[in-house]
Amino acid sequence: MVSLNPTRILKNEAEEEKAEIARMSSFIGAIAIGDLVKSTLGPKGMDKILVSMGRNSGQVEVTNDGATILKSIGIDNPAAKILVDMSKVQDEEVGDGTTSVTVLAAELLREAEKLVEQKLHPQTIIAGWRISVDAAKQALANASFDHQKNMNEDAFRVDLENIARTTLSSKILSNHKEHFTKLAVDAVLRLKGSGNLKAIQIIKISGGLLEESFLDEGFLLNKKVGVHQPKRLENANILIANTPMDTDKIKVFGSTIKVDSMAKIAELELIYNYPEQLFADAGVMAIEHADFDGIERLALVTGGEIVSTFDSPDRVKLGHCKLIEQVLIGDECLIRFSGVELGSACTIVIRGATQQVIDEAERSLHDALCVLAATVREPKVIYGGGASEMLMADAVSKVAARTAGKEAAAAEAFAVALRRLPSAVADNAGYDSADLIARLRAQHAQGESTMGLDMENGCVGDMKTLGITESYVVKRQVLVSAAEAAEVILRVDNILKAAPRRRGPDRRPC
């Protein structure tokens, strides 16, 4: 006799979601993540306050950077985690567009949910999306301006400044974007096309105003020189070591030392720092306890190698520098290395009233530097302000009209999702998005492909005249990454959650 009871093959604590339930769970999680960061999109987007728990309990972070927001929140939904990972990859690849890529993927899945309800198979939707991505990429490439073919350094610098302004317009630095645009462009152009952002050091010093931030043509290390050691050296050879120098320090454990005053304790500390005393006697400048990131940058810019032992000093490749001196910035004492081997090395010093402002300014400047470096490597530019999204949406709609079969519905849904990005930008600025998008769509239908949203005046404007330019690389990456992530989530028809691992009884003796 055959039992009609369902056979369970998973462990008791394991969970399984099948078919439509799994697909709807994925849609809901991904759309929720998109809605979470959508309000930060555009030049007038809002910020989020992130409050840490656990080890850093009570630490407050204010940001509108999509990647920072998504990596700071705890997520249990598998589809939402896919979008979080996608935003991290976007941040690592091109440095900007993390919010746009997340919102676009979420809008694609919102449209896919409607199509699934209309009984379209996921594979049919994916086929239509792939047609749409090809058409959108081709339209984006045709509309881009390639500086590689018509290299004009002055025109290229103007475009880089416009890209930096556009990137910083949606950040905390929007009120000081002219100042920071110049800093970012000057720093990236010093790299001479290498795109090696490790040569650009960013140092944060509390106090002062944001406009007091500056670019220093050298390498700054936020450390102090040892006691009684020279504070200035010319034509210096630099030994960079990742090894302790305090093996000869006298350490007294469990002993009682009686002193007459607190000043004697300071004297004892100076006496016991024996290696520092040896360096001072030999006229050698020594810098202790530098972080490893700073050490790696120092080795890069001075041309030296990091050593882990002092056993064979004759085999060590030393770094070189024309001048090492101690400088004072605000209340902080730093060491400046001028005339280093890597001539493109520089340091951007960020000043600000609070730590939260400085941290957000660093994230904003990092995004701008990454976008500029990517543009220097592939010098193609595209117009922003929603112009490129509307351009791609029109191209996809035309392809959808020529496509036979159900794939046409999926392609048209892709175009709708693309138009949602400029619509969100208008909503976040408090304008009537339906009216603006309708006007913008009419302008593009008449062949005016440079028209976009002017968020300063709340109207449709010419992006070419306004100088609102974006990197072609960033836009292409947003399009491709969002489509791939949405496709991965749409393919899911089963979610399996492993049973939690059980801890065995503790059989260790007391």
Buried (B, 14 or more C-beta within 10 A) or exposed (E): EEEEEEEEEEEEEEEEBEEEEBBBBBBBBBBBBBBBBBBBBBBBBEBBEBEEEEEEEEEEBBBBBBBBBBBBEEBEBBBBBBBBEBBBBBBEBBBBBBBBBBBBBBBBBBBBBEBBEEEBEBEBBBBBBBBBBEBBBEBBEEBBBEBEEEEEEEEBEBBBBBBBBBBBBBBBBBEBBEBBBEBBBBBBBBBEEBBBBBBBBBBBBBBBEBEBBEBBBBBBBBBBBBEEBBEEBEEBEBBBBEEEBEEEEEEEEEEEEEEEEEEEEEEBEEEBBEBBBEBBEEEBBBBBEBEEEBBBBBBBBBBBBBBEEEEEEEEBEBBBBBBBBBEEBEEBBBBBBBBBBBEBBBBBBBBBEEEBBBBBBBBBBBBBBBBBBBBBEBBBBBBBBBBBBBBBBBBBBBBBEEBEEBBBBBBBBBBBBBBBBBBBBBBBBEBEBEEBBEBBBEBBEEEEBBBBBBBEEBEBBBBBEBBBBBBBBBBBBBBBBBBBBBBBBBEBBEBEEEEEEEEEEEEEEE
